[in-house]
């Protein structure tokens, strides 16, 4: 009887294998187990076990065969490889890590963006309205993915405005490529996909209030609305992108500094301030106001000694720096190291240039109640040239020698409390339109904006800002193009064929 049944063992095994495969296939197609799959799989396993019991000698022979051993080893190695891949994917999902290998670190967020992301107190959702064919959708998704990876307060979704028209109408989106940042009932819209565009929108939507920066006028100061080479239109746009409102205050009107001024900027006055105007400035600082003073070299102190009670004196001189000159321009010192301070803490390794800068002299004796910190200074080989209008200049014994202070921060020390802060820079060209737009790779904007951020006590804005990315192209000559084409079409295949022919010849 057993011998008669053993003749059907192979057919039983085939049916059992078929049932097991049917159960597995149903599970893969359906996505989850159903009762019939479980019963079918169980029946298949029972039939396979029955076939093995009916022909144990055939099973032992099969297991002992050399092909079975080799096949078993290959199966074990395959299973081990699958296990390693699964474990790697699991660990990668639990511990995400990304590397930016672009030359300009295009997908690495700046220190400023990271600080803003770290300071978020409420969730911010981002809705990117992009059709699948939009030319910027790839970069937008990559950037938003980086923001979400850096903060659990950020979530994003990509919406096809053509497929989801009701949602598109609800958000009043009329342009493909619109990105909306949303916090509660606040919304900010941007059409750019660069980091500075996204961070600006994030900053605006995450804050309830807006700080106002006033620029003093009435003495031929730098105009934040001017697009001329000496104007401040570019830096005004940077201020507005970081959620500041820019206005102007005319000192000659006799009106006090507006109460809503977070920072007052005096940049490059060409004529002297009247005593009553200086009184208004003094009252502003003594009542807690924040003042950024940028006085250009080339004339006497237009503030008439206003800064001396705060520990600084502006002499009529121009800094000559032969050791640290920007491309050999002796009247444009280049500064690459700074005193550690909240304003300069992230500027390590960055360079700042100061075209025609005057030296800042520390008042002697130092005033009581104020702490003066020199943030940037010239090299030890520099000097403060007094006769700067002469055709030839040289360092005289009466002229101050380097290192000379170029930027200083002033803050209250001790009592009484409630007094303001000052930042003084001996140059107003450093953020003029021609410098900001034409000189790349310097930290002039960062220094200016960090000073404003420190004065306004916007600590999350004191950092290195997003970089401007430049398109990189490779232009090939006709011979170079032909070399690349023929090298890939002809040379590489011929090399592979030659290697194969060599192996065949040696084995023959």
C-alpha positions in Angstrom: 0.0 0.0 0.0 2.8 2.4 1.0 4.7 1.6 -2.2 1.5 2.2 -4.3 1.0 5.6 -2.7 4.6 6.6 -3.0 4.1 6.6 -6.8 1.8 9.5 -6.4 4.2 11.5 -4.2 5.5 13.7 -7.0 2.0 14.7 -8.0 1.0 15.5 -4.4 4.1 17.7 -4.2 3.2 19.5 -7.4 -0.3 20.2 -6.2 1.0 21.3 -2.8 3.5 23.7 -4.3 0.8 25.1 -6.6 -1.5 25.8 -3.7 1.3 27.5 -1.7 2.2 29.7 -4.7 -1.5 30.5 -5.2 -1.8 31.7 -1.6 1.4 33.8 -1.8 0.3 35.3 -5.1 -3.1 36.2 -3.7 -1.5 37.9 -0.7 0.8 39.9 -2.9 -2.0 41.0 -5.3 -4.6 41.7 -2.6 -2.2 43.4 -0.1 -3.5 41.5 2.9 -4.5 38.0 3.9 -7.9 36.6 3.4 -9.3 33.4 4.9 -9.1 31.5 1.6 -5.4 32.3 1.2 -4.7 30.9 4.7 -6.6 27.7 4.0 -5.0 27.3 0.6 -1.5 27.9 1.9 -2.1 25.5 4.8 -3.4 22.8 2.5 -0.4 23.2 0.2 2.0 22.8 3.2 0.2 19.7 4.3 0.4 18.2 0.8 4.2 19.0 0.6 4.7 17.4 4.0 2.7 14.3 2.9 4.8 14.0 -0.3 8.0 14.1 1.8 6.7 11.3 4.1 5.7 9.1 1.2 9.2 9.4 -0.4 11.7 10.0 2.4 14.5 8.3 0.5 14.0 10.7 -2.5 14.1 13.6 -0.1 17.3 12.4 1.6 18.9 11.8 -1.8 17.9 15.3 -3.0 19.2 17.0 0.2 22.5 15.1 -0.1 23.1 15.9 -3.8 25.9 18.3 -4.7 23.6 20.5 -6.7 21.3 20.8 -3.7 24.2 21.8 -1.4 25.3 24.4 -3.9 21.7 25.6 -4.3 21.2 25.8 -0.6 24.4 27.8 -0.1 23.2 30.2 -2.9 19.8 30.5 -1.2 21.3 31.2 2.2 23.6 33.9 0.6 20.6 35.4 -1.2 18.5 35.5 2.0 21.4 37.0 3.8 21.8 39.7 1.1 18.0 40.4 1.3 18.2 40.7 5.1 21.2 43.1 4.9 19.3 45.3 2.3 16.1 45.3 4.5 18.1 46.1 7.6 19.9 49.0 5.8 16.6 50.4 4.5 15.2 50.1 8.0 18.1 51.9 9.6 18.1 54.5 6.8 14.4 55.3 7.4 14.9 55.6 11.2 18.2 57.6 11.0 18.0 59.8 7.9 21.2 61.3 6.7 21.9 63.4 3.6 25.1 64.7 2.0 25.3 67.8 -0.1 28.1 67.3 -2.7 27.4 70.4 -4.8 30.2 72.9 -5.1 28.3 75.8 -3.5 26.4 73.6 -1.0 23.3 74.4 -2.8 21.1 72.1 -0.7 22.7 72.9 2.7 20.6 75.3 4.6 22.3 78.5 5.9 22.9 79.2 9.6 20.2 81.8 9.5 17.6 79.4 8.2 18.6 76.7 10.8 18.2 79.3 13.6 14.8 80.3 12.3 13.7 76.7 12.0 14.9 76.0 15.5 13.0 79.0 16.9 9.6 78.0 15.5 7.0 77.7 18.3 4.0 76.7 16.2 3.5 74.3 13.2 3.9 75.8 9.8 2.4 74.0 6.8 3.6 74.7 3.2 1.5 74.1 0.2 3.4 74.1 -3.1 1.1 74.5 -6.1 3.1 73.0 -9.0 1.9 71.2 -12.1 4.1 68.1 -12.8 5.7 69.7 -15.8 6.8 72.9 -14.0 10.5 73.6 -14.6 11.1 74.4 -10.9 9.1 71.5 -9.2 12.2 69.4 -8.6 14.2 72.1 -6.9 11.1 73.2 -4.9 10.5 69.7 -3.6 14.2 69.2 -2.7 14.3 72.5 -0.7 11.0 71.8 1.1 12.2 68.3 2.0 15.3 69.8 3.5 13.2 72.3 5.6 10.9 69.5 6.8 13.9 67.3 7.7 15.4 70.1 9.9 12.3 70.9 11.9 9.3 68.8 13.0 7.3 72.0 12.9 7.4 72.1 9.1 5.1 70.0 6.9 4.6 70.3 3.2 2.5 69.0 0.3 2.8 69.4 -3.4 -0.6 70.2 -5.1 -1.3 70.0 -8.8 -3.5 73.1 -9.4 -5.1 71.5 -12.5 -6.1 68.3 -10.7 -7.2 70.0 -7.4 -9.1 73.1 -8.7 -11.3 73.5 -5.6 -8.3 73.7 -3.3 -6.5 76.0 -5.8 -9.5 78.4 -5.8 -9.8 78.3 -2.0 -6.2 79.5 -1.7 -6.7 82.0 -4.6 -3.8 80.6 -6.6 -3.7 81.9 -10.1 -0.1 81.2 -11.0 1.7 77.9 -11.5 4.7 77.6 -9.1 3.0 79.4 -6.1 4.3 78.4 -2.6 2.1 79.3 0.4 3.4 79.2 4.0 0.6 78.9 6.5 0.5 79.3 10.3 -3.0 79.5 11.8 -4.8 82.2 9.9 -1.6 83.8 8.6 -0.4 83.2 5.1 2.6 84.3 3.1 3.1 83.7 -0.6 6.4 83.3 -2.5 7.1 82.4 -6.1 10.8 81.7 -5.7 12.3 78.4 -4.9 15.7 79.6 -3.6 16.5 79.4 0.1 16.3 83.1 0.6 12.8 83.2 -0.9 11.5 80.3 1.3 13.2 81.6 4.5 11.8 85.1 4.0 8.3 83.7 3.7 8.8 81.4 6.7 10.1 84.3 8.8 7.2 86.6 7.9 4.5 83.9 8.6 6.1 82.9 11.9 6.1 86.3 13.4 3.0 88.3 14.6 4.7 91.7 14.7 7.0 93.6 12.3 10.0 95.7 13.4 10.4 99.0 11.7 13.8 100.4 10.7 14.1 104.1 10.1 16.8 105.7 7.9 17.7 109.3 8.9 17.4 111.9 6.2 17.9 115.7 5.8 21.8 115.6 5.7 22.3 113.9 2.4 22.4 110.5 3.9 22.2 107.3 1.9 18.7 106.8 0.4 17.1 103.4 0.9 14.9 104.0 -2.1 17.7 105.0 -4.5 18.9 102.6 -7.1 22.0 104.6 -7.9 25.4 103.1 -7.3 25.6 104.9 -3.9 22.0 104.2 -2.9 20.7 101.6 -0.5 17.9 100.1 -2.5 19.5 96.6 -2.4 20.0 96.5 1.3 16.5 97.8 1.8 15.2 94.8 -0.1 17.2 92.5 2.1 15.7 94.2 5.2 12.2 93.8 3.9 12.9 90.1 3.0 13.7 89.6 6.7 10.4 91.0 7.8 11.5 94.6 8.6 9.5 97.6 7.5 11.7 100.4 6.1 10.8 104.1 6.7 12.6 107.4 6.8 12.8 110.1 9.5 13.9 113.6 8.7 16.0 115.0 11.6 15.6 118.5 10.4 11.8 118.6 11.1 12.4 118.9 14.8 10.2 115.9 15.5 11.5 113.2 17.9 12.5 109.8 16.6 9.3 107.8 16.0 8.3 105.6 19.0 7.9 102.6 16.8 11.5 102.7 15.6 13.2 99.4 16.4 16.4 100.7 14.8 17.4 104.1 13.5 20.1 104.1 10.8 22.3 107.2 10.2 24.3 106.3 7.1 26.7 108.7 5.4 25.6 112.2 6.4 27.4 114.9 4.4 26.5 117.9 6.6 26.6 118.6 10.3 23.6 117.9 12.5 22.2 120.8 14.4 22.4 120.8 18.3 18.6 120.2 18.6 18.9 117.2 16.2 21.6 115.7 18.3 19.5 116.3 21.4 16.7 114.2 19.8 19.2 111.4 19.0 20.6 111.5 22.6 17.1 111.4 24.0 16.3 108.4 21.8 19.3 106.4 22.9 19.0 107.3 26.6 15.3 106.1 26.5 16.3 102.7 25.1 16.6 103.5 21.4 18.8 101.5 19.1 21.1 103.4 16.8 23.3 102.3 13.8 25.8 105.0 12.9 27.8 104.7 9.6 29.9 107.8 9.0 31.9 107.9 5.8 35.5 109.0 5.7 36.6 112.2 3.8 35.2 114.9 6.1 35.0 116.0 9.7 32.6 114.3 12.2 29.1 115.4 11.0 27.7 114.4 14.4 29.8 117.0 16.2 31.2 114.7 18.9 27.8 113.0 19.6 29.4 109.6 20.1 32.1 110.7 22.6 29.8 110.2 25.7 29.3 106.7 24.5 33.0 106.0 24.3 33.9 106.7 20.7 35.5 109.6 18.8 35.4 110.2 15.0 38.5 111.8 13.7 39.0 113.2 10.2 41.2 110.5 8.6 41.2 107.6 6.2 42.6 104.2 7.1 45.5 103.1 4.8 46.2 99.3 5.1 49.0 98.0 2.9 48.9 94.5 4.5 45.2 93.7 4.2 44.1 95.6 1.1 41.3 94.4 -1.1 43.0 93.6 -4.4 45.7 96.1 -3.7 43.4 99.0 -3.0 45.2 100.6 0.1 42.1 102.5 1.1 39.9 99.4 1.1 40.9 97.3 4.1 39.8 93.7 4.1 38.9 92.2 7.5 38.9 88.4 7.9 38.9 88.0 11.7 36.6 89.6 14.3 36.2 89.9 18.0 33.7 87.4 19.4 30.3 89.0 19.8 26.7 88.2 19.1 27.0 90.2 15.9 30.1 88.5 14.6 29.8 85.0 16.1 28.9 83.4 12.7 31.3 85.5 10.6 34.4 83.3 11.3 36.2 82.7 8.1 34.2 85.3 6.2 35.8 88.5 4.8 34.4 92.1 4.9 35.6 95.0 2.9 35.5 98.7 4.0 36.0 101.1 1.0 37.4 104.4 2.3 36.8 103.8 6.0 37.7 106.1 8.9 39.2 104.9 12.2 37.2 104.8 15.4 39.1 106.1 18.4 38.2 105.0 21.9 37.4 107.9 24.1 39.9 108.6 26.9 38.9 108.4 29.6 36.3 105.7 28.9 32.7 106.9 29.9 31.0 105.3 32.9 28.1 103.1 32.3 28.9 102.1 28.7 30.8 99.0 27.4 32.5 99.5 24.0 33.5 96.4 22.1 35.6 96.7 18.9 34.3 94.1 16.5 36.5 94.6 13.5 39.9 96.2 13.0 42.6 96.8 10.5 46.0 95.0 10.4 48.9 96.2 12.5 50.5 97.7 9.4 47.7 100.2 8.8 47.6 103.8 9.9 45.0 106.6 10.1 46.1 109.0 7.3 45.2 112.6 8.1 46.6 114.2 4.9 44.6 111.9 2.7 44.0 114.5 0.1 47.7 114.7 -0.8 49.0 113.0 -3.9 51.4 110.9 -1.9 50.7 109.7 1.6 53.0 108.1 4.2 52.8 107.1 7.8 53.8 110.0 10.1 54.7 109.7 13.7 51.7 111.8 14.7 49.2 109.5 12.9 47.5 106.6 14.8 49.0 103.2 13.9 47.2 99.9 13.5 45.4 97.9 14.4 42.7 100.5 14.1 39.0 100.0 15.1 36.6 100.0 12.1 33.4 98.7 13.8 32.3 98.9 17.4 29.3 98.0 19.5 28.2 100.0 22.5 25.8 98.8 25.1 24.9 99.8 28.7 26.9 98.6 31.6 25.5 98.6 35.1 22.9 101.1 36.1 20.7 102.8 35.1 18.9 100.1 33.0 16.7 100.8 30.0 19.3 102.6 27.9 19.8 101.8 24.3 22.5 100.2 22.1 24.7 101.5 19.4 26.7 100.1 16.5 29.2 102.4 14.9 30.9 101.7 11.5 33.5 104.1 10.0 32.2 103.5 6.5 28.8 103.7 4.7 30.0 102.3 1.4 30.1 98.7 2.6 26.4 98.1 1.7 25.9 100.5 -1.1 24.3 99.1 -4.2 27.5 99.0 -6.2 29.3 97.0 -3.5 26.5 94.6 -2.7 25.6 93.9 -6.4 29.1 93.7 -7.8 31.4 92.2 -5.1 30.7 88.6 -4.4 31.9 86.4 -1.6 32.2 89.1 1.1 30.2 89.3 4.3 29.2 93.0 4.1 25.5 92.3 4.1 25.8 89.8 6.9 27.7 92.3 9.1 25.1 95.0 8.4 22.1 92.7 9.0 23.6 91.1 12.1 24.1 94.6 13.5 20.5 95.5 12.8 19.4 92.1 14.3 21.4 92.7 17.5 20.1 96.2 17.9 16.5 95.0 17.4 17.1 92.0 19.5 16.2 89.6 16.7 18.6 86.9 17.8 17.5 84.3 15.2 18.4 86.7 12.4 22.0 87.1 13.6 23.8 84.6 11.3 25.1 83.9 7.9 22.5 84.4 5.2 21.6 82.2 2.3 24.1 82.3 -0.6 23.3 83.4 -4.1 23.8 80.5 -6.5 25.4 80.9 -9.9 24.6 78.8 -12.9 27.7 76.7 -13.9 28.1 75.8 -17.6 30.7 73.8 -19.5 31.4 75.0 -23.0 33.1 72.5 -25.3 34.9 73.2 -28.5 34.1 71.1 -31.6 37.1 68.8 -31.1 36.2 68.3 -27.5 32.6 67.5 -28.3 33.7 64.9 -30.9 36.2 63.4 -28.4 33.4 62.9 -25.9 30.9 61.5 -28.4 33.3 59.1 -30.2 35.0 58.2 -26.9 31.6 56.9 -25.5 30.2 55.4 -28.7 33.3 53.8 -30.1 36.2 53.7 -27.6 34.4 52.3 -24.6 32.7 49.4 -26.5 35.9 48.6 -28.3 37.7 48.5 -24.9 35.1 46.0 -23.6 35.4 43.8 -26.7 39.2 43.9 -26.5 39.1 42.8 -22.9 36.7 39.9 -23.7 38.9 38.8 -26.7 42.0 38.8 -24.5 40.3 36.6 -21.9 39.0 34.2 -24.6 42.5 34.0 -26.2 44.2 33.2 -22.8 41.7 30.5 -21.9 41.8 29.0 -25.4 
